[in-house]
Amino acid sequence: MRSRTQLIRLIISVVSLSSITLINIVVSGIPLGLVLRAPIAVCCSHTLFHMIQVYFKVLMRNLRYYVLMWMSIVLFWAAGDVLFSGYDLPNSENFFKSFFEVVWNLLVLQSTANFPDVGLPFLAKNIACILYFMMFLFCNTIIISNVIIANSYNAYKEHTETYELTEGLPKVLLGVLRKKEKKMMEAEAIKKMSAASRFLREIVNSTFYRLTQWVLNIVLFFVVSYHPSGLFPNGILLIMFVLTVMLSFSTLVLVFTMPIRLTIRRPFLMYDLLVVVMTLVVDIFILAENNRFNYIYPYFALLRIPHILKPVLQYLFKDELASLQYTNPGVKGSIEVQYKFTPRIIRVFLTLFIIMLQFSGIGVLLYEGLITEQSRSVLETAGLNPDYVFVNFNSTLNSFITLFALLIVNNWNSIVASFVVLTGTRLTRLYFMLFYMFGVLVAYTIVVTCIIESVVSLAERKKAQIYGQQEVRKSHSAKIKEKMVKAVR
Amino acid sequence: MTFGRHVLTISQQSNGNNMEEERLTVSSTSFLEETAEKQQPVRTRWLSRLLLVAFVLLPIFRKLPGGDLRNCTAFIAELPNTVYCWIEVVLVALIILLRHYV
C-alpha cells in the first residue's frame, strides 16, 4: 500500500506530465517543461523530496523572523520618511521617493550590496544620517540574518537527527555494515597474501615512502606548472614521464596485491590509477606523435592537486578523522555510526540546485532574449556597466550564472538595475526579491547551516571520544585498585 | 555476520526504550535481506536516476553559448521545438513509470 506522501508525489508528477503534454498539443512550442522541471525532479527522487522537506521545515521555522525582517524594513521606511523628508536631493540620488523604492533599497542594504553608496548623498548633507543606516544594518544584517542562520541550524539538526533515527536508519546502518564488511574482506585478503606482496605493501605504506611520494608529487606539479627556463617542452614532458613512472609504483602495488572488488571500493586509489594511466598514455602519445598535443600535458599536473592536499588535510584534521569512526560506549543519545560529510553537503547543494532550477525556469520564460549585445548602448546611457549584458536569462546555463551572481549578492542591485532599465518597469524587481527571499535567505542558509552542523558534530564527537576514553581509564584504574585491595587482603 | 549486531546494540543503548530495542535488535543478515527486498532493482534505480539527470540537464545542452561542447550537442540544439517537447514528455513518463511502478 502506498503512503500518503508517495501518493501526493505521484499526483504532482502525473499532473505535471499532463500539463506538459496538453500545452504541447494545444499551443506547440511553449517550454512549460522549464517551470515544471523542478517539481517533477523533486517528486521522482526520494533524496530531493527529503531535502525539499528540510527546505520547507527551515522556511516555516523561520517564518516569524522573515515577518520581523519585513516589519523592520517597513518601520525604517516610516522613520526614514520622517527623517529625510526635509533633504533636497536630486531624484536619482534620493531613494526616499516612493514606498516601493525604499523597500527595495532597504532590502538591498540588508544584503550590504549597496552600502555605503546608498547613504552617501544623505551623509553629504548631514553626517548624523549614518546612524540611521547603522541602526538598520545592526537590526537586519547583524541580528535578524544571524538569528535566521542559528534557527535554521536548529531546524536542520533536528530534522537530520530524526531522519537518521527513522527513515534514514537502514541506509546509514547499511553503510556501516558495508564498511565493516570491507574491512573484514581487506583483513582476509592481507592474510592470504604471499610474503613478497606483504613486504611490498609494507614498503609503500611506510611513512618514509609516503613522504617521498608527497615530495615527488609537489616536484611534478611545480615543474609542469611553472615551466622553468632552460627546459623546452620535451624536457618537461620527460620529467613528467619519469616522475609518473616512479609514482605509479605504489599505486600498482596496491592495485595488484588486492582483489579487484576491494580496489573498486577505494575511490582515491581508483582516481590515482586513472591519473597514472592517463598521464602515461598522454605522455607517450605526445612524444611519439611529434608534439601536436603539447598543450594538454600541463593539465595533468592539476590532477596531482588531490595527491598533494590529501596528506596535508589528513595531518591537519587527524583528530576529527579519528573521531569520525569512533564508537563511544559511554555516551547516550547519539547514534554511533560513521559521520558522513560528503553525502550531506551534496544533498544541501542539490536543494540549492533545485531552487535555482525553479527560478531559472521562470527567469528564462520571463526574460529570454531581453538582453542582447545591442543592449550595451542602453545600459551605458542609463549609467550602468555595459558588460552586464553577459548576466542574462537567454539560456538555462546563462540563467544559472545570473542566479549564482545573485546568490553571492555582491552588486546584485546593479544586475537588477540592468533588467529594470531594459524591461522599463520596476515590477521586474519582484522576481529578484523573491529569489533573495527563497534562494538566498532559505536555500543558501541551509548550505551554511549544513557546514556549521558538520563542524559542531565533529567537535561533539571529539569531546565524546575524550570523555569516553576518560571513562574507560577510570573504570580500568578502579578495577586495578580493586585487584590490589583484594591482593593486599 | 557479527558486526551488524554491534552497531544495532549501540543504537539500542542510545534509545533506552524497550520497544525500540526489539525493533532494532535484529541480525545483520536478516536486516540486509529485508532492506534489499524493499529496494528497487539496482538497474532500474540507476536507469531512472540517469533519465532524471538527463531530463534536468537537457535544456542546458539545448542552448549552449558556444565552443566545443556546443558542437557535440548540436543535434539537441537543432531539434524542432515540438520534437524536443515530446522528448521531454516521453522522458517524464518513463521516469514516473520507473520511479512509481517498477
Interface residues (C-beta under 8 A of the other chain):
Chain A: Q6 R9 L10 S13 V14 S16 L17 I20 T21 I23 N24 S28 G29 P31 G33 L34 R37 I40 A41 C44 S45 L165 L169 P170 L173 L174 V176 L177 K180 E181 M184 T327 P329 K332 G333 S334 I335 E336 V337 L357 V364 N394 S395 T396 L397 N398 F400
Chain B: M1 F3 G4 H6 V7 L8 I10 S11 Q13 S14 N15 G16 S28 F31 L32 T35 K38 S48 R49 L52 F55 V56 P59 I60 R62 K63 L64 P65 N81 T82 C85 W86 E88 V89 V92 A93 I95 I96 R99 H100
